[in-house]
Amino acid sequence: MERESLLTLLMLLLGGIALQPLAMFAPHSNPDAAERQAWIRLWLPLAPALVTVAWLCGWALREPDPVADRVDQWVLIGACLPFAAVLVRAAARAAWALARDPSQAGVFTAGLLRPRVTFSPFLARTLDDAALEAAWQHEQAHARHRDPLRIWLAQLATDLQWPWPGAGVRFAAWLEALEYARDDEARRHGASGEALAAALLATLRHTNALYAAHAESGGQAMRAQARLVGSRRALQKRIARLLAPMPAAQTSRASTRTWLGAHFALLLLVAGVLGAVYGDPIVRELLAWIA
């Protein structure tokens, strides 16, 4: 079998298996957690799969093309089919999210690479100046952090963990934490909490029944926009937070995020080196077992 074809099949099979242990774990929903912590928890189940893929890439670097070992490719393809189906489903839903019309959201930020804020003409006419400014500051916070791209990637990561319900729990918790964080950032930039709450309620009244049904389901419909109105089930708590005194700003942990990213990149590099050095006998045993 060609080396690249075998590598692809092994990445599907072993990467899919490595993803399952953490993906099946259903944590308690904790929207009060800091947005960055919720973001890390959302992606954590994919870490073993990425390490496995890095290890296989290291193995492939030293493997001859075509692979000399006898491989029953149909057995291998059959074993990969469930994971391939999950991957195809995730890719299709990601493409559908980009094609959906977001105009029903009223106020939203769209654009994966160049985020832009869009207001419904009706809301732009009916909101008072304070509410309009508060909604603008909230969406500008989404644009600064490229949240449309992050939401799209988070949905893709969640779909790769299908059908385990824990992935949806992590995604919903992160979406709630994201809206809390952007509300707080808007208030730090001068928006009034009361005005932002008024903008939320006005937007909710304006949006149609279809969007309300999507929001009622926890915001799980595929989308590639950051919307002023997020999960309807969290709206009451969100309004209460906006009417309460401004919470203390959390200290920036950019250095911690950089540290985590650097260490994970180092882990992937080490996995690749180990795959190059020790991968051949392990893969041979695996292929012999499959054959």
C-alpha positions as CSV (number, residue, x, y, z in Angstrom):
1,M,0.0,0.0,0.0
2,E,1.2,3.6,-0.7
3,R,2.7,5.2,2.4
4,E,0.4,8.2,2.3
5,S,-2.7,6.1,1.9
6,L,-1.7,3.9,4.8
7,L,-0.8,7.0,6.9
8,T,-4.3,8.5,6.3
9,L,-6.1,5.3,7.3
10,L,-4.0,4.9,10.4
11,M,-4.6,8.5,11.4
12,L,-8.3,8.0,11.1
13,L,-8.3,4.7,13.0
14,L,-5.7,5.4,15.8
15,G,-6.6,9.1,16.1
16,G,-10.3,8.3,16.3
17,I,-9.6,5.7,19.0
18,A,-7.3,8.1,21.0
19,L,-10.1,10.7,20.9
20,Q,-12.7,8.6,22.6
21,P,-11.6,8.4,26.3
22,L,-11.8,12.1,27.0
23,A,-14.6,12.8,24.5
24,M,-17.0,10.4,26.3
25,F,-16.4,12.2,29.6
26,A,-19.4,14.4,30.5
27,P,-18.4,17.2,32.8
28,H,-20.6,19.3,34.9
29,S,-21.6,22.5,33.0
30,N,-19.8,25.4,34.6
31,P,-20.5,28.6,32.6
32,D,-19.1,30.7,35.4
33,A,-15.6,29.4,34.6
34,A,-13.3,31.9,32.9
35,E,-13.7,31.9,29.1
36,R,-10.2,30.8,28.5
37,Q,-10.5,27.8,30.9
38,A,-13.7,26.7,29.2
39,W,-11.9,27.0,25.8
40,I,-9.1,24.7,27.0
41,R,-11.6,22.2,28.4
42,L,-13.4,22.2,25.0
43,W,-10.3,21.3,23.1
44,L,-8.6,19.0,25.7
45,P,-10.3,15.8,24.4
46,L,-8.6,16.3,21.0
47,A,-5.1,16.4,22.5
48,P,-4.5,12.6,22.5
49,A,-5.6,12.4,18.9
50,L,-3.2,15.1,17.9
51,V,-0.4,13.5,19.7
52,T,-1.2,10.2,17.9
53,V,-1.3,11.9,14.5
54,A,2.1,13.5,15.3
55,W,3.5,10.1,16.2
56,L,2.3,8.6,13.0
57,C,3.7,11.4,10.9
58,G,7.1,10.7,12.6
59,W,6.7,7.1,11.7
60,A,5.9,7.9,8.1
61,L,9.0,10.0,7.7
62,R,11.2,6.9,7.8
63,E,8.9,4.5,6.1
64,P,9.6,3.4,2.5
65,D,7.0,4.1,-0.2
66,P,5.2,1.8,-0.8
67,V,5.0,0.1,2.6
68,A,6.6,-3.3,2.4
69,D,4.4,-5.0,5.0
70,R,1.4,-7.0,3.8
71,V,-1.7,-5.0,4.6
72,D,-5.3,-6.1,4.3
73,Q,-6.5,-2.7,3.1
74,W,-10.2,-3.6,3.1
75,V,-10.1,-4.7,6.8
76,L,-8.3,-1.5,7.6
77,I,-10.7,0.6,5.6
78,G,-13.7,-1.1,7.3
79,A,-12.2,-0.3,10.7
80,C,-11.8,3.3,9.8
81,L,-15.3,3.8,8.4
82,P,-17.0,4.9,11.7
83,F,-14.4,7.5,12.3
84,A,-14.4,8.6,8.6
85,A,-18.2,9.1,8.9
86,V,-17.8,11.3,11.9
87,L,-15.1,13.4,10.0
88,V,-17.3,13.8,6.9
89,R,-20.3,14.8,9.1
90,A,-18.2,17.4,10.9
91,A,-16.9,18.8,7.6
92,A,-20.4,19.0,6.1
93,R,-21.8,20.8,9.2
94,A,-18.8,23.2,9.1
95,A,-19.5,24.0,5.5
96,W,-23.2,24.4,6.2
97,A,-22.4,26.9,9.0
98,L,-20.6,29.1,6.5
99,A,-23.5,29.0,4.1
100,R,-26.3,29.9,6.5
101,D,-27.9,33.3,6.4
102,P,-27.3,35.0,9.8
103,S,-29.7,37.9,9.1
104,Q,-32.3,36.6,11.6
105,A,-29.9,37.2,14.5
106,G,-30.5,41.0,14.5
107,V,-27.1,42.0,15.8
108,F,-24.1,39.8,15.1
109,T,-20.4,39.7,14.1
110,A,-19.6,37.7,11.0
111,G,-16.4,37.0,9.1
112,L,-13.8,34.3,9.9
113,L,-10.8,36.4,8.9
114,R,-12.2,39.9,8.8
115,P,-14.9,40.2,11.4
116,R,-17.5,42.8,10.8
117,V,-20.4,44.0,12.9
118,T,-23.9,44.0,11.4
119,F,-27.1,45.6,12.8
120,S,-30.6,44.9,11.7
121,P,-31.9,48.2,10.2
122,F,-35.0,47.9,12.4
123,L,-32.9,47.6,15.6
124,A,-30.6,50.4,14.5
125,R,-33.7,52.7,14.2
126,T,-35.4,51.6,17.4
127,L,-32.6,51.3,19.9
128,D,-31.7,54.4,21.8
129,D,-28.2,55.8,21.7
130,A,-27.0,54.1,24.9
131,A,-28.3,50.7,24.0
132,L,-26.9,51.0,20.4
133,E,-23.5,51.9,21.8
134,A,-23.6,49.1,24.3
135,A,-24.5,46.5,21.6
136,W,-21.8,48.0,19.4
137,Q,-19.2,47.7,22.1
138,H,-20.2,44.1,22.8
139,E,-19.9,43.1,19.1
140,Q,-16.6,45.0,18.8
141,A,-15.3,42.8,21.6
142,H,-16.3,39.8,19.6
143,A,-14.5,41.2,16.5
144,R,-11.3,42.0,18.4
145,H,-11.0,38.4,19.6
146,R,-12.1,36.9,16.2
147,D,-14.9,35.1,17.9
148,P,-16.7,34.1,14.7
149,L,-13.6,32.0,13.7
150,R,-13.3,30.6,17.2
151,I,-17.0,29.6,17.4
152,W,-16.7,27.9,14.0
153,L,-13.6,26.0,15.1
154,A,-15.2,25.1,18.4
155,Q,-18.3,23.6,16.7
156,L,-16.0,21.6,14.4
157,A,-14.1,20.3,17.4
158,T,-17.4,19.4,19.1
159,D,-18.6,17.6,16.0
160,L,-15.4,15.6,15.8
161,Q,-16.4,14.2,19.3
162,W,-19.9,13.1,18.1
163,P,-21.9,11.3,19.4
164,W,-20.7,11.8,23.0
165,P,-22.9,14.3,24.9
166,G,-20.1,15.7,27.0
167,A,-18.7,17.5,23.9
168,G,-22.0,19.5,23.6
169,V,-21.9,20.3,27.3
170,R,-18.4,21.7,27.0
171,F,-19.4,23.7,23.9
172,A,-22.5,25.2,25.6
173,A,-20.6,26.1,28.7
174,W,-17.9,27.8,26.6
175,L,-20.5,29.8,24.6
176,E,-22.0,31.1,27.9
177,A,-18.7,32.0,29.3
178,L,-17.8,33.7,26.0
179,E,-20.9,36.0,26.2
180,Y,-20.2,36.8,29.9
181,A,-16.6,37.7,29.0
182,R,-17.7,40.0,26.1
183,D,-20.3,41.6,28.2
184,D,-17.7,42.5,30.8
185,E,-15.3,43.7,28.1
186,A,-18.0,46.0,26.7
187,R,-18.6,47.5,30.1
188,R,-14.9,48.1,30.6
189,H,-15.0,50.0,27.3
190,G,-17.7,52.3,28.6
191,A,-20.9,50.5,27.9
192,S,-23.7,50.6,30.5
193,G,-24.8,47.3,31.8
194,E,-28.4,48.5,31.9
195,A,-28.2,49.7,28.3
196,L,-26.7,46.4,27.1
197,A,-29.5,44.5,28.9
198,A,-32.0,46.6,27.1
199,A,-30.3,45.9,23.8
200,L,-30.4,42.2,24.5
201,L,-34.1,42.2,25.3
202,A,-34.9,44.4,22.2
203,T,-32.9,42.1,20.0
204,L,-34.7,39.0,21.5
205,R,-38.1,40.6,20.8
206,H,-37.1,41.3,17.2
207,T,-35.7,38.0,16.3
208,N,-38.2,35.5,14.7
209,A,-39.6,32.3,16.1
210,L,-37.1,30.1,14.2
211,Y,-34.1,31.8,15.8
212,A,-35.8,31.7,19.2
213,A,-36.2,27.9,18.8
214,H,-32.5,27.6,18.0
215,A,-31.5,29.6,21.0
216,E,-33.9,27.6,23.2
217,S,-32.0,24.4,22.2
218,G,-28.8,25.9,23.7
219,G,-27.4,27.6,20.7
220,Q,-26.3,24.3,19.1
221,A,-27.4,25.1,15.6
222,M,-24.3,25.4,13.3
223,R,-23.2,29.0,12.8
224,A,-20.2,31.1,12.0
225,Q,-21.2,34.3,13.7
226,A,-21.0,35.8,17.2
227,R,-24.5,37.0,18.1
228,L,-25.6,39.6,20.6
229,V,-28.2,37.1,21.9
230,G,-26.6,33.8,22.7
231,S,-28.2,30.9,24.6
232,R,-31.8,31.8,25.6
233,R,-31.5,29.5,28.7
234,A,-28.7,31.7,30.0
235,L,-30.3,35.0,29.2
236,Q,-31.9,35.5,32.6
237,K,-28.6,35.0,34.4
238,R,-26.9,37.2,31.8
239,I,-29.3,40.1,32.4
240,A,-28.8,39.7,36.1
241,R,-25.1,40.0,35.7
242,L,-25.5,43.1,33.6
243,L,-27.7,44.8,36.2
244,A,-25.3,43.9,39.0
245,P,-22.1,45.9,39.8
246,M,-19.2,45.4,37.4
247,P,-17.2,42.3,38.4
248,A,-13.5,42.7,39.0
249,A,-11.4,42.3,35.9
250,Q,-9.5,39.0,35.8
251,T,-5.8,39.3,35.5
252,S,-4.4,38.5,32.1
253,R,-2.8,35.1,31.8
254,A,-1.3,35.5,28.4
255,S,2.0,34.1,29.7
256,T,0.2,31.0,30.9
257,R,-1.5,30.5,27.5
258,T,1.8,30.9,25.8
259,W,3.4,28.4,28.2
260,L,0.7,25.9,27.5
261,G,0.9,26.3,23.8
262,A,4.7,26.0,23.7
263,H,4.6,22.9,25.9
264,F,1.9,21.2,23.7
265,A,3.9,22.0,20.6
266,L,7.0,20.5,22.3
267,L,4.9,17.4,23.1
268,L,3.9,17.0,19.5
269,L,7.5,17.4,18.4
270,V,8.6,14.7,20.9
271,A,5.8,12.4,19.7
272,G,7.0,12.9,16.1
273,V,10.5,12.0,17.1
274,L,9.4,8.9,19.0
275,G,7.3,7.8,16.1
276,A,10.3,8.2,13.8
277,V,12.6,6.2,16.1
278,Y,10.3,3.6,17.6
279,G,7.3,3.6,15.4
280,D,8.2,1.0,12.8
281,P,8.0,-2.2,15.0
282,I,4.8,-1.0,16.7
283,V,3.1,-0.3,13.4
284,R,4.3,-3.6,11.9
285,E,2.8,-5.5,14.9
286,L,-0.5,-3.5,14.4
287,L,-0.6,-4.3,10.7
288,A,0.2,-8.0,11.3
289,W,-2.7,-8.1,13.8
290,I,-5.1,-6.5,11.4
291,A,-4.0,-8.8,8.6
